[in-house]
Amino acid sequence: MATNANQKLAVLIDADNAQASVIQELLAEVSRYGTATIKRAYGDWTTTNLKGWKEVLHTMAIQPIQQFSYTSGKTATDSALIIDAMDVLHSGRVDGFCLVSSDSDFTRLATRIREAGLVVYGFGERKTPEPFVAACDKFIYTEILRPEKIAEKDAEKAPIVAVADVRKLQPLVIAAIDANARDDGWAALGGVGSHISKMDPAFDARNYGFKKLSELVRSLKYLEVKELPLVRPDGVTVMNVQIRMKRAA
């Protein structure tokens, strides 16, 4: 999807449902979409459950928001995050939100923010319920953000990142090409990628084991790929990747 690096983003973290170990990589991912002008993490910081967050909060300049767990099993933290999100939304200080949680309780919050015309980026584990994923403009699974090189002592504890089945992607690719193709059948890769993201907010080449979308499409045997030089307004020449369905011989 098209992004604006000048966007002001509010990063709101449900510390009860997010892992401190991936926050540095998560904030680096956020920087691809805009600037994190607000960074807050919500939880009951008086408990030992969130002790792993202490160093992360300081080094990443994330503001901890205290919310006592008044009753066991109740979502007091979720409520505090939602109330703050609505306050920030109505303040007009940001262009979008990054909601960090694997909890479906934030589904309605995401849809409400989008109804107001702001963009929502979701971050959560692969276990995140589909309604929350679908409610975001784009959803990034945090498993793909983990550093490639893991220290030997942590290798055995590191989760195995499952690679999505690329065969299930074919219907989305075909539909996106049909929607963006010129008369000769060729379509710009950027437009195709944006169209797929609209149909599937969780779409990301990294989910399929590729760093870039261009690498992913080159692996698909049913596609033809070519590159055309394109001169940008600043005079720099870049390669414009074009794709189309392979034609029968």
N, C-alpha and C positions, 0 to 999 in steps of 0.2 A: 504494500500500500504506500501511497505517496506520503511523505513526512515533511515536516517543517522544523528544521534544526533550531529555529528561534522560538518555538513553542515554550511557554512557561508551564511546567507540570508540577502537580502536587502528588508526591509519592506517599501513600498511606499504607502502612504495613500492619497486618494482623499478626503480631508476634507469636500468638498461640498457634497459628497455622502456617508459619513460614520458617525457613531454616536460616539461621544467622550465617552459616558457613558459605552461603552462596550470594550474600548481599553485595559484596564488592563487585562480582561479575554482573549482578542484577543492575546495579547503578550504572555500570559501564554500558549495559544494554539500553537503559533509559536514556543515556546521552545520545543515542542514535536517533531518538525521536524528539528531543528537546532538552531544556535545562530544568533540572529539579530545583525549583525555587522553594519548595516546601518538602521537608522529609520528616515524617513522624512515624513512630512505632508504638502500637497500643498493646497494653497487657498489664497484668498485676505484677509489678516489679518487686513486690515484697516477697514473692515466692521463689523457691529454688528452681522452678521449672524453666525460668528464663535467664539463668545465670550465664549461659553461653553468649548472650547478647551484649553483656556489659562492655567488653572491649570493642565490639563492632559499633556500638552506638557512639563511642568517643571518636574512633578513627574515621568513621564515615559521616560525622557531624549530623547524626540522626537524633531528633528530639524525642525522648521517651515520654509517652503520655500515660500517667498512672490511672488505672481503673481497677478498683477493688472487686474481687469476685464475691459479691454479697451472698449469693446462693449457689451451691454446687450444681453444675450442669447448666446454668443459665448463661446467656450470651451477653454479659455486661460489656465486655470488650468490643464486641460487634456493634452494640448500640452506640458506644462512645465514638467509634470510628465513623459510623454513619452520620451522627449528629454533626461532627466536625466537618465531614465532607460536604454536607448541605450548607454549612456556614461559609466554607471556602467557595462553594459554587455560587452562592448569592453575593459574595463579596466582589466577584468579577476580577479577581487577581490572577487567575490562571486560565490557560487555554485548554487544559486537559488534565486527566487524572491517571495515575498508575496505581491500581489496586492490587496489593500483594497478599494473596490468600488462596487457599484451596477449598474454601468454604462457600457453599452455594447460597448462604444467607445474604451475600452481597449481590445477588442477581438483580434484585429490584433497584438497588442503588446504581448499578451500572446502567440499567435502562433509563433511569430517571436523569442521570447526568447526560446521556446521549440525547434524550428528549429536549434538553436545554441547549443542544447544539455543540456540546463539548466532546472531545474525543476521549475514549477510555481504553487504556492498555491494561490487560490483566496479566498477572504473573502468578503461576501456581504449579503444583506438581501434576503429573499425569493422572492422578486420582481425582482431580478436580471435576465435579459434576458438569455434564454438558450444558445445562441451562446457563450457568455462570460464564462458561466459555463463549457460548453463542451471544450472550448479552454484551460482550466487549467488541470494540472495533477490531482489535487484534489481541490475541492471547498467546503468551510465550510460556512454554513449559520450562520450568527452572532446571530440569535435568540436563538440558542442552547447553546450559550456561556454565556448567562445571569446568574447571581447568582441565585441559587435555592431559597434562602431566600430573599425576598424583604421587605423592611421596610413598616410598615403599612401605613404610610403617602403616599408612592409611589405605593401601591398595586393597587389602582384604575386606575392609569395612565399607569401601566405596560401593554405592549402588550400581547395578548393571543397568545401563541406559538402553532400553529397547528401541530398535529402529523400526519406524512405521513401514507397513507394507506398501511399497511404491505402486503396486498394481492397482490398489484402490484409488489411486490418484487419477487414473485415466479418464473417467467421466468428467471430472472437474476440468482437466486440461482441455479436453475436446470442447466443452461448453465455452471455456474462456477464449479459445482460439476462434470459435465460430462468432463470438460476440465482438472480437477485435480485428478479425481478418479483413484485408483488402480484397479486391476482386480476384487477385491472383492467388489468394489463399494464405499469403504471408501475414504474420501479425508481429508487432513489436513485443519483445519479451516483457518489458516493463508493464505494458497494458494488460498482458495475460496474467502476470503475477498479481497485479492489483485486483483484477477481476476474481481470481481464485480466492484471494484474501477476503473479499466481500462475501463470497459464498461460504468460506470456512475460515473464521477468525484465527483458528489455531494453525493455519497453514504456515509452514516454515521449512525451507530446504534442509535445515539442520535436523529436523525430525526424521529425515530419510537418510541421514548420514553424509550429507553434502554441505559444504560451507556456503555455497552460493547457488542461487536459482539457475544460473547459466550452466553450472556443473551438473545439476540435477537433470535439466532438459536434455543435455547431451547424452545422458545415460539411457534415455527412453527410446527404444528401438522404433517406435511408431512415429517419431518426429524427424523432420529435416531441420537442420540448424545452419544459419549463415550469419556472417558479420558484415555490416556495411559501415564505412567511415561516416561520421557525423560531426560537423563543425559547430561547436557551441557558440553562443553570442560573444563569449570572451576570446574567441579565436582558437581555442583548444580543440583538437580533433580527438574524438573518442569513438570506440567501436559500438555500434548499435546492433544488438543481437536480435535476429528475426527467426521465427519458427513457423512451421506449418505441418500439417499431417502428411505423412508419406503417401505418395500417389502410387496406385497400382501400376506395375510395369506393363 
